[in-house]
């Protein structure tokens, strides 16, 4: 093996151990070390003698070396910031520009401009790509932080909607029960039973909301839509073109927490179909009662190419948040490939609550008044 072959492989030999050391020392240090090694090889070539332009071995390994340096610049600019990152990028880009001098002498301003142009032509796109990817990451992280903050604030609205509704109903029924106790004791007993049930629902809602506040992933809250709004969502989705949405929902009412969660799961699944499964033509949404459970499935008939390789027990920040909400409610959630090109989102939620008892007309008016005051 000639000295040319040895020198042309120095950076490539150092690249694997340097890459393994990046977790300990940082990507910027690794990029600086690779750039400095490339510059050292160039200086050694100046001393020992330039390479011949027809040397294919040196040219081939040199191109691989340039690719390694460019990739290091992109990764460094994406993952780090500050003076150390800038020094690493300058070192690697300088090594790229000097690489051309391994084959010829610098004899005048024209050669200097050639070297500068060569280095800029290769380095500038890598720098721009690295900065662009870092901007995307920063924007995504900022969006996640803002979304979590907003979601936790929205959970306060859930606490008001779920707990205050039941508590105000309890107050109204207690007022009516106090009157019925002297007029119709049998009806008063039934009234107090409904008060007990409302109290249990309020406590369950409070426990679930507190549990959601303790999770890392919050969950979003609009005006707390439920199953009744899904028909309009499906119509809008189908009317916009693409897949046809077919729904099979239970006729019996479900607890408010479950209805809101189902609505969010369906909306997130439809959004993911629009973004990732352009070839889908049909989406089946089915929710049914199975014993004390409510099972929801959202299936589309066409995944986007390459979807199998993506970790989709969730996706992005939407499905993981829904998974956290479903688990906080005591259920299970999963999303993944189904049959050939289909994709299915499945949620299994416990029916902790049942159909709410009818309240007297007087208590309805009192509850509305209490709700206006508490809002």
N, C-alpha and C positions, 0 to 999 in steps of 0.2 A: 504494500500500500504506500503510495507516494505521499509526500508532505501536503500536496494540494488536497488530496482526498481526506486526509486527517483533519486539516483545518476546516474544510467545507462541512464536516459533520459535527464540529464542536458544539454549536448552539443546539442542534437537534438532539445530541446526547444529553445535554444539560436540561432540555425542556421538560422531560417527564419527572425527574426528581424535583425540579423547581415548581412544577405544577402541584405536586403532592404537598409541597411545603407552604402553599399559599394560605391554607387555613391557619397556620401558625404565625406567619410573618405578614400576610396580606398580599393582595394581588399586585399592588403598586410596587412592593419590594421585589416580587418575582419578575415583573416587567422590567424594572430597572436593571436587575441582574442579567436578564437575557439581552437587553439592549447593550449593556456594558460589555458582555461577552462577545456580542457581534462586532462592536467597535474594536475590541482587542484582537479579534481575528483579522479584521481589516488592516490594522496596524502591522500585525505579523506578516500579512501578505505584502505590504509595502516594503518590509525589511527583507523578506526572503525572495521576493520576486513576484510580479503580477501573474495572474492566471491567464492562460491562453483562451481566447474567445471561443475556440472550437472544443474546449474541454466539456464534454456533455455531463460528466459526473459532477463537476463543480457547479455547472449551470443548473442542473436538476436539483441538487441539494440546496443550492442557493435560493431557488424559487420557493422551496418548502420552508426554508429559514425565514424568508420574507413573509410568507403566509402566517407562520407562528408569531412573528413580531406584530403583524397587523391584528391578529386575533387577540393578542395580549393587550394591545392598545384599546381595542373595543371593550374587552371585559373590564379593564381597569377604569376607563372613563364611565362605564355604566355603574360599577359597584362602589367607587370611591370618589372622594372630592378633597380639595385642599392642595397645599403646596407639594405634598408627597406624590399625589396623583399627577400633578402637572409636571414634576421632575421626571416621573416615570415615562410619561407620554413623550416628552422632549427627547429623552435618552433613546427610546425605541425608534422614534421618527428620525432622529439624527443617524442612528445606525442604518436605517433603511436607505437614507439618502447617500451615505458613504459606501454602501454595498457596491455601487457601480464602479467605484475607484479600484476595486480588486482586479479589474480587467484592463484598465488603461490609466495613464498618467494624466494629471490635471495640468494642462499646459497654458491655459489662458482664461480670460473672462468667459469665453464661449463654453469651455468645459465646466466652469463653475455654474453657469446658468443651466447647463444640461443636468448637472447633478441636482441642483435645486428643483428644477422642474420634475425630474424623475421622483425625487423624494416627496414633493407636494402631490404629484399625481396619485401616488399610492397612499400617502398618509392622510391627506385631507378627507377622503371618503370614510376612512376608518374612524377618524376623530369625530366626524359629523354623525356617523352611525352610533358610536358610543354615547355621545351627548344626547342624541335623540332617544335612545333606549333608556338612559338615565332619567330624562324628562318624563317618559311614559311611566317609569317605576315610581317616581316621586309623585306624579299626578294620581296614580293608582293608590299609593299609600295614603295620600292626603284625602282622597275620596273615601277610603275605607274608614279612616279616623272620623271624618265628618259624618259618615253614614252611621257609625256606631253611636256617636254622640246624639244624632237625631233620633235613632231608634230607641235609645234609652229614654229620651225625653218623651217619645211617643208612647212608651210603656206606661208612663204616668197617666196618659189619657186612657189606656186600657184599664188601669187601676180604678180610675174614676167611673168609666163606663160599666165595668163588670161589678165592682163592689158597691158603688154609690147607688146603682140601679136596684140591687137587691136590698140594700139597707133602707132606701127610701120606701120600697114596697113593704118592708117589715114594719116601718113606722106607721104607714097608712093602715095596714091590716091590724096593727096593735090598737090603733085608735078606734077602728070599727069593732074589734073584738071586745074592747072595754064596754062599748055600748051593748053589744049582743049578749054579753055575759049576764046582764040583768033582764034581757028581753027573751032571748032564745039561746039557752045554754048549749044545746046540741050544735047549733051553728057556730057558737063561739069556740067549742072544742075543735071543730074542723078548721076554723080560722087560725087557731094557735098552732095546729099541725102544719099549716102552710107557712106560718111565720118561722117555724123550726126549719123547714125545708129551705126557705129563702136564706136563713142564716147559714146553713151548711153550704149552700152554693156560694155565698159571699166569702166564707172562709176558704173554700177551695180555690176560688178565683184569686184571692189575696195570696195564698201560698204559691200558686203557679206564677203569678206576676213577680213575686219576690224571687222565685227561682230563676225566672228569665233575666232579671236584673243582675243576678250573680254570674250568669254565663258570659263567656268571652264574646260570643257572637250575639248581638241583639237581634231583634226582629222588627220589621217595619210595621207601621200602622197608618192606614189611611183613615177615613171616617168609619172604620170598622165595617167594611162590607162583608156579606156572607154569601150563602148559596143562592139567594134570590137575585143577586147581581151578576151571577155567572152567565146567565143566558145572554145578557147584553154584551158581556165581554166576548162571548163566542161569536155573536152576530158581527161585532165590529172586526174581530179577527178574520172571520171568513170573508166579509165584505172587502177587506183590504187586499184580497187576492192571495193565491197560494193554497194552503191546506184548508180542508173543510173540517170544522170542529163538530163532533157529535157527542152529545151529553146524555148521560143516564144518571140522574140524581135521585136521592130518596125523597118520597113525598112527605114523610114525617119530619118535623123540625128537629134540629140538633142543637146542642149547647152552643152558646154564642162564641166561646173560645174556639170550638172545633170549626164552626162555620167560617170564622175569620181566617183560621189557619188553612182550611181547604181552599178558600178563595185565593190566598196568597200563593199556595203551591201551584194551583192551576195557572194563575197569571205568570208565575216564574217559568213554568214548563212551556207555556205558549211563547213567551219571550225567547227562551232558548231555542225553540224550534225555528223561530224567525231568524235567529242569529246563526245557528249552527247546522240546521237541517233544511237547506234550501230545496232539496228534492222531495220533501214530505208532501203528500197529497191528502192525507187523512189523519186526523187526531181524534182518538177515542178517549173521552173522559167518563169514568164510571166511579160512582160512590155508592156503596151499599152497606147495610147493617148486617154484621155477622156476629150474632150473639151480643156480647157487651162491647163489641168493637165496631168501629167505622173504618172500612177499607176504601182507600182512594187509589185509582190507577189512572195515569195519563200516558197514553201510548201513541207514538207517531210511527209512520211506516217508512221513514227514510232518514238515516243519519247522514251527517256530512262526512265526506271521505276523510279517513284518518281519525275519526272520533274514538276508535277502539284504543288508541295509544294514549288518550288523555285520561288522567285520574278523575273519574266523574262520579265519585260518591258525593255528589255535589258538583260545583263548577263555578270558577270565578269566585264572587262573594255572596251570590244569591242563594243557591242551594245549600251551602254549609250553614247559613243563617236559619233557613227553614228546618234543616236537620236538627239544629240546636233547639228550636222552638218545639218541634214534634217530640224530641226526647224529653224536654222539660214538662210536656204534658203527659208523659208516661207512655209514649208511642214509639214506633220505629219508622225510619225513613231511609230509602235507598234509591239510587238512580243508576241505570246502566243499560248495556246492550240487551236486546230481547229478540230472540229468533235470529233472522238474517240481518236485514238492514234497519230493523226497528229499534226504537229507544223507549224505555219505560221508566216512569217515575212512580214510585209506590210509597204510600204512607198508610200506617195502621195506627189509629187513634182510639183510646178508650172512651166509651160513652159515659163519662162521669156524671153528666147531667141528663135529665129527661125533659119531657115536654113540660113547660112551665104551667102551673095551675092558673086558672082564670081568676082574676081579681074583681072585686065589686067595682061598680062604676064610680062610687065615691072615692075608693082608694086609688083608682086610676087618675082622677083629677088631683088628688093630694100628691101623688107621686110625681106628676108632671110639675106641679108647683115646686116641690122640693128639688127636682132636677134643675129647674131654672135658677133657683137660689144657689145651689151648689156649683153650677157652671159659672 
